[in-house]
Amino acid sequence: MDCTALEHDAVKFAKTAVICDQNGKYNEAVFYYKEAAQALIYAGMAGSKLEGIQDKVNEYLDRVQALHNAVQAQSSDPLKSKQQVDLERAHFLVTQAFEEDEKGNGGEAIELYTQAVELCIQTVGTAQERPMLLLGQLAEGLKESQSASPLAQSPQDRPGPSGAKPSGGPCPVRQFFPLGPDFSLQDRPQPVRPVQSSEPQGQRYTSEEIEVLRSTSKINGIPFVPFMSVDLKERFAFPVPFSFTRHPGGRMLTVVSDCSFVASLAISAAYERRYNKKLITSIIYPQNRRGEPEYNPCGKYMVKLHINGVPRKVIIDDFLPCGQNGELLCSYSSNRNELWVSLIEKAYMKVMGGYDFPGSNSNIDLHALTGWIPERIAMHSDNQSFIKDDTFRMLYQRFHRGDVLITTATGVMTEEEGERWGLVPTHAYAVLDIREHKGKRFLQLKNPWSHLRWKGRFSERDEKNWTPELLKYLNFDPKTAQKFDNGVFWITFEDLCQYYDVIYLSWSPALFRESSCIHSSWDGRQGPVKDAYSLANNPQYRLEVTCPAGGTAVWVLLTRHITDKVSSPWWFTRRRERKFTTLVTDPPPYIDGIRINSPHYLTKMRLTSTGTHTFTLVVSQYEKQNTINYTLRVYSGCKFSFSKIPTPFTHTKRINGHWKGPSAGGCGNYKDSYKHNPIYQFNLERPGPMLIELRGSRQYSVGFEMVTVSTVVEPGPAGHPKKNSGDYRCGFCYMEADHVPAGIYNVIPTTFLPKQEGPFFLDFSSATPLKVSQLQ
């Protein structure tokens, strides 16, 4: 790192130290004063021209000593508590130093050993035994590290903080702690897709993708950079407690309204227990050698969340919101020794803007937590056919194979209905089990509130329907359940379909052998606000699948990126804004997806015939006011190719016209008045593709005719003196041609009937320059 950057870091650390000092946070101030002094020392080594560097270094270190004395002068009881915490922190530092030592990172190991020694020495006065034991371990570790480390090097060659050299040579992404709030994507190496199930191997980001991921890395004003392999080397051991100056903010609530998120955590934890596979616990760092998350007495944690198309890193501390009496105001495990629930929730709340989180749904939450493929089944929707028997059979089989995580949610209901049935309106529930016994179909649900259960058939107080055989099969004891309400209950699938609104599924990506994705952007200025008339201006992709014998499944997931609460899907739900996205698939079977206000939309196709299948995928929206950043991801059981279709049109012209009086002449059926319609002439300099679009009032059927005036060469068999837009259509029509010869052409826009007055737009799009003028 050059001396300018080191000087900048020194100033940053010094300012933070002064703020901590003024606020009485002496341990934090000591740490930042030391970091400021160290940065200045390395700046001097790198050739800094700042005056009085050594004086400043001495000033910071003198203040460190003064703060040490002030802390030690505190009362004995707080000191004992602090010493116990210091011992835990020192032990963690030793553990981390040993691991760095084994990896051959001698410089990093020595720094950690040294910090642990300082902590141990501070505690010798009142707690002799354990510090001296740790010091013995440190002596052995230091001895081994020194024999393997280049300590005899000249000062300018010695590793700096986190093993970074002060100048010259390659540097790691983060050389100093902490990670500042202005850290952005361009500060990191050009990303290569991580090797994991959600990102296919061997693919690199294009310049457009890098820009999309960079622009959507800042969410609610905080940067969340893509998670990369270098992040596995993140430093978690520090001599003082780690804390962020910027916590998940927002108005503090006594209850966080994230029932779907807690249900998602519950179902993920249940999956780990049932199948003994890591899922939710694998996203928390630091981890031990078995890949399990471990308690960090230094207070720093990292959580990997799938946000805006890629896994991203979220750094948090272990400060949690508490009430006046010390009670936690966030989610937590019933086992008070488990912190993972609160930590993951804090990381998610940080991304979503704070604990005043309005809530989302389990499709969104589980995708963020696991990267699994989201799908929703609306049981009461008129827009899709819902077949109970087929749905239950699929849920039962896939659940017991471990292929899917399932949650469900109630819809809108009155307070009286909720009280009668023991249900919470618009509330998420985790599906813990699915059973079938002698024609009866059951799901075991959990209310994430851990209380308030179903009161209908087969509840714990139902004395009519339960049989001893069924109770034994489901391992359910109503008497025990009556004594303790933990929010867990059995419900029949028929009652679920009647009283619940939607089922959320999250599918394992491991179901598919192949996957690939493209991150892209749809400019808000490109094309019309609505695409109800034409998809010509929409982003389009070519998908070619080589289907083997026996067929294969192909799924396409569209994910819209979010950057703040206003663009978040749950905010749309509450404000009822019309910003819905979907996918359109062509050729037949033509699939026009239902437009939904969720960031995720899944299209599923089943190919049965052997051979090559080619599809055009079109991203569609109900109403586009701003630029949309999105990720399009394809999953398949066989090989496929997937690429964006570039638009052939680079030149556009728009004409604002009007049918009025004699110029509202109607179509060619009315010969006397037709000749008075507006006529526009365009001159195409070179041959190429052409798109002409006419937009008018929806109350009129409109169309147009294109007449060849002259061409540079003979038009050939593909050319015709006249072309038209086809059948007249309400409010919109268009004509697209792959090849139009260079020449002069007249376009006559009309309504179907004469005397239909009103404005219209006539748009010309071509791959070559063109000139447009009005003849009449």
N, C-alpha and C positions, 0 to 999 in steps of 0.2 A: 504493500500500500504506500502511496506517496505521502510526503510530509503534509501536504495541504489537507488530505483526508484525515490524517492523524490529528492535526491541529483542530479540525472541525469536531472530531470525536472528543477531544480533550475539553473543548468549550461546552459540548453537550453534557458530558458527564459532570463537569464542574457545576453547571447550572442546576442539574438534578440534585447534586449533593447539597447545594445551598438550600434548595427548597425543602429537602428532607430534614436538614439541620434546623431550619426555622420552624418546622412543624413538629419537632421533637422525635423524629424517626431516626434515632442516632445510629442504629445498626445499618440501616440503608445508607445513611450519609457517609459512614465509614467506608462502605463498599465503593460508593461512587467517587469519593475523594481519592481512594487508591487507584481506581480505574483512570481518573483524570491525570493523576501523577504518572501512571505508567504510560498513558498515551503521549504525554509530553516528553517523557524519556525517549520513547521510540521516534517521536518526531525529530528530536535533536539528533538521534542516530541517522535519520534519513536526510539530514541536511537542512532542517528548519532554520530560518533566519529570524525567528521571533526573539525579541529581547527579554532577558530575565527569565528564561525557561527554568534554570536551576532554582531561582528564588521562588518561583511559583510551586515547583515540586516540593521544596522544603516547607512552604506554607501549607500545602495540602496535607503533607505527612505530619506536620505539627498538630494540625487540627484533628487528624486521625487519633493521635496519642491523647489529645485532650478529651475527645469523645470516649475513648476507651476508659479513661480515668473516671469520667462522669457516670458511665454505665456501671462500673464496678463500685461506685460510691452509693448506689441505690440500696434500698432496704434489703435485708437478707432473704426474705421470702420470695420476692420477685426474682432475686438473683439465682436462687435455687431453681426456680422454674426455667429461667433463661439458660442456666447451665445444662439442665436436662435436655432442652431443645438443641443446644449447641452440640451435646454429645451425639444425639441422633443425626444431626447434620454432618458432624465429623465422620461418623461411621459410614454414612452414605457417600461422602467424599472419598473415603478410603476404598469403598466398593467400586466406585466409578474409576478411581485411579488404577486399581488392579486390572479392570477390564481394558482400559486404554493401554496399560503396560503389555498385556497379552496380545493386543492388536499391533504392537510395535510402535505406538504413538508415544514415544518417550517424553517429548516436550510437554504434551498435554498431561501425561501422568505425573510428571514432576510438579507442575503447577497445582494439580489437585492435591497431591501429597503435601505440598507446602501450605496450602490453605487449611488442610486438616490439622497440620501441626499447630498452626496458630490458634485454631479453635481449641485443641486439646490443652495447650499451655494456659489459655484463659481460664480453664476449669480446674486446674491443678490445686488451687487454693483450698477448695472445700470438698472435692470429690476425687480422691487420689487414684483409686484402683483402676477404674476403667480408662481414664485418660492415659495412664502409664502403659496399660496393655495396648492401647491403640498406638501410642508412640513407639512401642516395640515393633508392632507390625509395620509402621511407617518407616522405621529405620531400615528394616529388611527390604521393603519395597524401594526406598530411595537408593539403597546400595545397588540393587539390581538395575534400576533405571539408569543410574549414573554410569554404570559399566557399559550400558548399551546406547547411551544418548550422547550426542555430539556437544558436550558441555565445554570442551576445550576450544570451540570455535570462537572466532572474533565476535564482539558484541553485535555488530550489524548483521551477522549471519544467524544469530540465535533466534529460535521461534518466538513470536510475539504471543499475545492472548489467543487462545484457542488454536495454537499451533501455527499461526500465520506469521510469515516473515514481514518485518517492518517495511521492506521495500524490495521490489524486483521479484520475479518468479510468479508462478500461479498462486492465487489466493483463494481460500474458501469463500463461500457466499457471505457468511456472517463472521466477521473477525472479532467483533466486540459485542458484549451483552449490555443492555437489552436490545431487542429488535425495535427500531424506532417506528413511529406511526406512519412515516412517509416512505417506508420501504416498499418498492414497487417491482413489477415484473421485469423491468429492464435492468434491475440490479442483479438479476440472477442469470446463470448461464442459459443459453438458448435451450429451451426444454426439449427433451426427448420423451416420448410417451412412456410412462412407467410400465414395467413388466408386471402386469396383474390382470385379473380376469376382466376388469372393466376397460382396460386399454390394450388393444392388440399390440403384439410385439412387431418390431421392425419398421414402424411407421414414424415419420417425423412431421412436425408441424410445418405448414406452409406459412408464408409471411402474412397472409390474410388470417389464418387461424391464430397466429401469435398475437395479432392486433385485436382479434375478438376476445381472446382469453385475457389479454392485458386490460382491455377496456372494461371487462366485467369482473376484474379481480378486486375492485374496490366496491364493497357492499356496505351501505349505510355509513359511508365515510371512512371505513377501515379496510386496509388491503388484506386480502386472503390469497396468497400466492399458491400456484399449483404445487402439490406434494411431489417431491422428487427423491431419488435415492440418497442425495446428500443430506436430506432431512433426517435420515436414520442416524446420522452422527450428531444430531442436535445435542447441545450441552444442557444438562439438567442439574448439575451439582454446583452450588455456590456457597460461599461462607456466610452469607446473610440471606434472610427470607426473600424470595422472589415476589415482586408485586408489580402490577401494571398501574400506570397512572390513569389509564382509561379503562374503566370497568364496563360490563354490559349495563348501560344506563337506562334511561326512561323512567317514567313514573313508577314507583315501587308499589306493588299490589300485595295484598295479604294472601291471595291465591293466584298462582300462575295458570292461565287458561289454556293449557297445552295438553288436554286429555289425549289427543291423538298421538302426541309425542311420547307421553308416558306409556300409552298402550303399545307403541312401537318398541320402546325399551323392554317392556314386559314380554312381548312375543319374541324378541330377539334373545333375551335371557333364557326363555323357555326352550327355544330352539337349541341353544348351546347345551342345556342340561339333557334334552331328549336325545340328541345325536352326537354329543361329545365332540362338537366341532366348534372352533373359534369363529366368532362372527362379530359380536358387539365389543367384546373385550379386546379384540385385536386392533382397535382403532385408537387406543389410549397409550401414550408414552409418558415416562420411561417404562421399559419392559425388562424383565429379568431374562436369563439365558433360555428359559423355556418359552419365551414369547408371551409371558403373562404380564399385565400391567402391575406395577409395584408402587407402594406408597413412597412419596418423595418428601422428606422433611424440609427440603429447601423450598417447596411450595410451587415449583414450576411444572406444568403439564402441557402436553401437545396432543391434540385430537385431530384425526384425519376424517374430514367430512367430504362427501361427494356433492359439490356445489357448482352450478354453472358449467356443467359438461365434463369436469375433471375432479379427481380427488384434490382437496386443498388442505393446507395446514392451518390450524387454529391454535394459537398459544394463549394459555390462561394461567392465572394463579389460583390459589386455593381459598381465596376469600369468598364467602357465600353470604347471601342476604339473610339477615336475622331480624326478629322482632324485638320489641322493647325488653322482653323477658329472656332473650337469648334463643328463642325457638326459631328453627329454620323456616324460611318463607319460600323455599324452593322444594323441588322433589328430592326425595332421599330414600335409601333402602331401609327396609325394616331391620336389617342387620346393621347396627350403627358402626360397625367396623368396616363397612363397605362405602367407599367414596365415589365409585364409578358412576352411579346414577346422577349424583349432583354435578360431577365434573363434566360429563357429556352434555347434560342439560345446559350448563353454563356456557360451554363452547357453542352450542346451537343458538342459545339466546344472544350470544355475542354477535354471531353472524346475522341474526334476524333483528338486531337493533335494540335489544334490551329485554328485561323481564316483563315489560308491559306488552307482551306478545299476544296478539289477538287470536292465535290458534290457526291451525291449517288442517291437513288431513293426513292419514297414515301413508298414502301413496307418496306424498312429498317427504314426509319425515323418514320413512324407511329407506327411500332412495338416498337421502342425505347420509343416513347412518351406514348403509350397507352397499350401496351401488347396485342393488338388485332391481330387476325390471318391473316398473309399476303398471298395474292394470286395475280398472274399476269395473264392477258389475252393478249397474243400477237396477234394482229389483222392481221399482215402480215407474220406470221410464216408458213413455210411449214410443221412444225413438229406437228401441231395439227389442228383439224378441228374447224374453227371459224364460227359459224352460227349466222348471224346478228340478225334475229328475236328472236331467243331464248335468245341471250345475252341481247338484249334490254329489253325483258320482265322480265328477272331476275333482271337486274339493276333497273328497274322502281319499281318493287314490293318490293325488299329488301331495296332500298333507302328510300322509304316512310314508311316502317315499323321501320326504325331506326336501322336496323341490320348491316349496312355496311357503311364505309367511302370510298369515291371513288375519285381518282385522275386519270389524264391521262397525257401522254407525247408524244411529237412529236419525229420523228426519224431524221435521217440525211437528210438535204436538202440544196440546193444551196442558196447563199445569195439572188439571184434574186427571187427564189421561196418564200423565207421567206418574202421579201419585198412585193411581189405581194399579198400574202394572209394574211399579218399581223401576221405571226407566227414566233416564235423563234425556230431554230433547236435544237433538243435534249433538250427540255425544258419541265418542269412540270407545269401542270395547275390543280387547284382545281375544283371539280364538286360541284356547289352550289345547283343545282336543276335539276330535270328531269321531263319533261312534255310531254303529248301526246294530240293532238287536231285534230280531223277529219283526221286521218291517217298520220298526220305530227308528227314526233318525234324529240324533242329538248332536249339539255342539256345546262344548264347555266354554263359557265366556268369563272374562274378568273385567270388572269395572276398575279403571285405573285409579279411582279414588280409594280403592280398597275397602269400600263399604257401599251399601245400597244395592240390593239384588232384585232380580226378577221376581214378581209376585204371582205370575200366571201358572199355567199347568206345569207340573213337575218342579215347582219351587219347593223349598224346604218345609213349607207349611201345607203343602198339597197332600191331603189324606185320602184322596179319591183315586188318583192315577198310578201311584207308585206300587210296585209289586216287590216282594222279597227277592225274586230272581233278578229283576232289573236293578234293584239297589245293589245287589252283590256284583253284577256285571259292571256297573259304573263306579263301584267302590265309593258309594255315597251313603252317609249317615245323616238323615234329616235332624235327629235330636242334637247331634253335635253341631250341626250347621245353625240351628236355632239359637245356640248359646253364643256363637261367635260369627259376626258378619264381616267376612274378609272380601266381599265383593265378587266372589266366585260362585257360579251357578250353572246348571244345565238348562237348556232350552231346546225344544224340538225345532227341526229345520222349518216346519210349516209355520210355527209361531215367529221364527226369525224373519221369514219372508213377509209375514203380515205386519209385524211391528217395527221392523228395521227397514232402512231405506237403501243402503248400499253396502257392498262387500268390496274390500280393498285387498288386492293380491300383490305380492312382491315375489317375483320369480328369480330363481338362482341363475346367473349368467352361465354357470357350468353346464346347463342343459344344452348349450350350443357349442359346436366345435369351432366355429368361425365368428368373428365380429370385427366391425370396423366403424369408424365414425368420422364425420366432417363437422368442424366448427365454422360457422359462417354468420353473415350479417345481412339483413334486408333493410336497405336504406329507406327511411321514412319518406324521402322525397321521390322515390322511384315508383312509378305507376300510380293508379288511383287509390283513394282511401279505402274503397270497398272493392272486393274482387268477385262480387256476385254475378257480374256480367261476363268477365273474361279472366282467364288465368295466364294470359300471355306475358304479363309483367312479373309473375310470381317466380321465386327461386325454383328451379327444376333440376332433377337429378336422374341419372341413368343407372339402373340396377339390373345387372345381368347375372342370373343364377343358373348354374349347371346342375340340374336335378338328376340324382342317381335313381336306379331302379328302386321302387318302393316309396318314392316320394320324400319330401322334406318339408320342414316348417321354416318360414321366413318371417321374422318380426322386425318392425321398423319403429323406433322410438324417437319422437320429436320432443326436445326439451328446450323451453324458452328460458333464457337467462334473466336473472333478477339483479337489481342493483340497490334497491331501497324499498321501504315499506310501501311507497306509492305504486311501485311496479310489482309488488309481491302478489301472488295469486289469491291469498286469503283476504288481502285488502280489496281486491276486485270484488270478491264475494260479498263483502259487507257494503261496499259502495255501489254495487250492481252496475259497474261499468262494463261496456260491451267490447271487451278485448279478448276474443276467443281465437285459438289457433287449432289447426287440424292438418291432416295429410290427405291428399287426393292421389289415388293410384290408378294408372292407366297403362295398358289397354284392359279390355274386359278380362276377368270380372272387374268392372269399374267400381272403385270404392271411394265414396265421398264421405269422409269421416264426420262424426258429430262434433261441432265446434264447442269446446269446453273451456272454462276460464281457469284451468289448472296449468302449471308449467309443463306437465308431461302429457303426451298423447301417444298411445300405442296402437299400431295397425298390425294385425296378424293375418298371414296368408299361409295356406296349405297347398303345396304343389304336389300333384299326383302323377303327372305324365313325365316320363324320362326325356331328357334333352335340355336345351338351353331356353330359358324364359327371360324375356326382356321387359322391364317395367319403367315407366316414367313416374317419379315421385314428385309431387308438387306441394310446396308449403303454402298453406292458405290461412287467411285471417278474416274475421268478420269486419273489423274496422281497424285500420292502421293509421295512428296519429304520429307515432315516433318510430325511430329505427329499432328493429327487433334483432337481437343477437340470439342465436340458437345453436343447438347441437343436434345433428341427425345421426342416429346410430342404428346399424343394421346387425341383426343376429341371424345366423343360419346354421343348419346342420351340415352344409356342404360348401364348397368353394363358390365365391361370387366376386364380381367386380362392381365398384361403386364409385361414381364420380359426378361432379357438378356439370350440368349442361350450360356452356356459356351462352349468353344471349347474343344473337347475331346482329342485333340492332344497336348501332352506335350513334345514329343521328335521328332526331325527332323534331317534329314541327306540330304545333297546335293552332287550329283555326277556331275562333269564337264566331259562330254564325247565328242567324235568326231567320225563321220562317215567318213572314208577315205579309199580309195583303196578297198581292198577286204571286209573291215568291213562295207561298204555301200551296204549291201546285199539285201535291199528291203524287202517286206512283204512275208508272207508264200506262196504266189502264185508262188514265184520263189525259188523252193526247193533247187536248186544247190547253189545259192548264199546266201539264207536266213541263212544257218547254220554258216556263217562267221560273222554275226552281233555281236556287243558287248553283253556280258552276265554279269549281276550283280547278286550277291547272298546276300540275307539278312536273318538274323537269328532273329526271333521274340521270345523273352524269355517267354512272357505270352500272352494269347489270348486277343483280343480287337479290336477296330476299327482301320482302316488303310486307308490312302490316299496316292496315288502315282500319281505324275504329271510329264508329259514330255513336255519340251519346246524346239522347234527347229526353224529353219528359216521358216518364213511365206510362202515362195515360195514352200515349200514342205508340203505334207500331211504326218502326223506322227501318230504312234500308238505303242502299246507295248503289250506283252503277259506275264502273270505271271503263272509260272509252279510250282506246288507243288512237292518238292523233298522228304520231310518227315515231319510228324507231331508228336507231343508228344502223342496225342491220336487220335483215329479215327476221321476224319473230320466231320462225320455225314452227314445228308441230306443237310445241308447248304454248305458243302465243295465240291469243284470240283478240279480235277487234274489240270485243266487249266482255267484261266480267262483272258479276254482281255479288252482293253480300248474302245471297240466298234468301230464304223466307224472311218476311218482315217479322221483327221481334219487338216486344214491348221495351222501349227505352234504350235498347242497345243492339248493335250488330257489328260484325267485323269481317274482314277478308284477309287471309294470310296466304302468301305465295312464296314458295321456296326460291323461285327464280323469275325475276321481271327484267326484260331486256332494257338497256339504256334507251331513253327516249322521252317523249312528251305525252302526258295522259291527262284526261279530264275526269273529274269525279263529281257526280251529281247526287247530293244527299236529299232524301225526300221522306215525308210521312206517307202512310198508306193512303189516307184520304185527303182530298183537297181541303183548304181552309182550316187546317190544324196548325195554329200559330204557336210559336214558342222558340226559346233559344236552343242551341245545340253546340256540341264540341266535335270537331273533326280532327283526329290525330293521325299523323303520318310517321311511321318508323321504318328506317332503312339502314343497311350496312354501309351505304355510301352517301356522300353529300347530295342534298336535293333542295330545289327551290320551289316554293308554293306561292301562287298568286290567285286572286279572284277575278274571274272573267265576267260574271254577272251575278 
